[in-house]
Amino acid sequence: MLAERIDHHLRILAEDIGARPPGSAANLRATTHVASTLERAGLTVRCDPFRTRWWEPGPGQLRVDGRDLTVVPNPYSPPCDLRASVVMAADLPALERLAEGPAGRLVVLTGALASDPLWPVAFPFLAEPTHRAIAAALLAARPAAAIAVSDHWQPIIEDPDLGVPSTTIRTADADGLVTGAEVVLRLGGAVHRGDGVNVAARTSDAGPRLVLSAHVDSKVTTPGAFDNAGGVAVLLALAEHGLPAGVPVEVVAFNGEDHVDACGEVAWLAATDLTEIAAIVNIDGAGLRGRGSSLALMACPPDLHALVAAVIADRPGWALSEPWYESDHAVLAMRGIPALAATTAGVHEVMATIAHTPDDTVEVVDVEVLADVATTVATLLPVLAGRCLAVG
Ligand SMILES: [Zn+2]
């Protein structure tokens, strides 16, 4: 029964709707499905609205040395069609020195400047001083455009507030990009403004409760089945047929985990008294076919840790994993609220090849594993309630 319902919701989100970045019409369809399902299941639904910006991808082309290369514009890159001369920068001092040179060059970021995605300025939960310094130095260079040379699996720049046309290319494609080279760069795509909601639904009246969450949004580039339609499908199936009786739970479909401004998370936090949230169970990237499941524990006192570990030890296919300070539980864990995060065992190995790509389809998801995730969560909730809420 659980597996059947999980399959039903998974297919609606990842097949019928597909890519659902916050602010888009597809995202609204997804949250409407979530809200109406939770309402039908008898929960009290609250939708917290937000306004955000989403990115519609476009084509890209780079001509170096008479050689044409198809490139992918970085998300939120302004469009461009330009010819410019290249200037290279491999570290922050080199990038900062470009402010002394002429404007209108094409800045190529390599080395330490392109080793990790830069946190967007609008991201509310973390300000990385080095990343801010890189963005500031890039702007001070007054470039016509920027190219990040990186083999990271994600684009190096994804920032609606940067205002510099940009793309990310692989090291193997960077031949001919040397200071003084003349290149032609054409980038398409468009930024749209749009509205959305964060959906939350309670089994009880306001007051102390557990949060059970999964993010409903996806990158624009992917149907987002394992990341994270599967997690939302588990929430919905549990709300329909399996939340433990007598445990006050708020089911939250966070809407911005993969988004530059975490719009849904911010809207939910603004409408929520966190002193009432006793613990959170978050599901993200669970149910990948052919793998086991893992549970990370954060901000859990030793006795709670032991209780949860005992449940997991009894469940075949499960293991405890290292603390995982990403995804939606991290915001609460960092405030000291006990947080449990269920995902696929060894998820970091497969992030680069599946997550955020067109290959993250329902075929990579095993609904039987997700049904087992649902059952495990339903087993954990009364344990958490007993320790953190003094009920159950
Ligand atoms: Zn995710």
Boltz pocket constraint, residues with backbone or C-beta under 6 A from the ligand:
constraints:
  - pocket:
      binder: B
      contacts: [[A, 215], [A, 227], [A, 228], [A, 257], [A, 258], [A, 284], [A, 285], [A, 327]]
      max_distance: 6.0
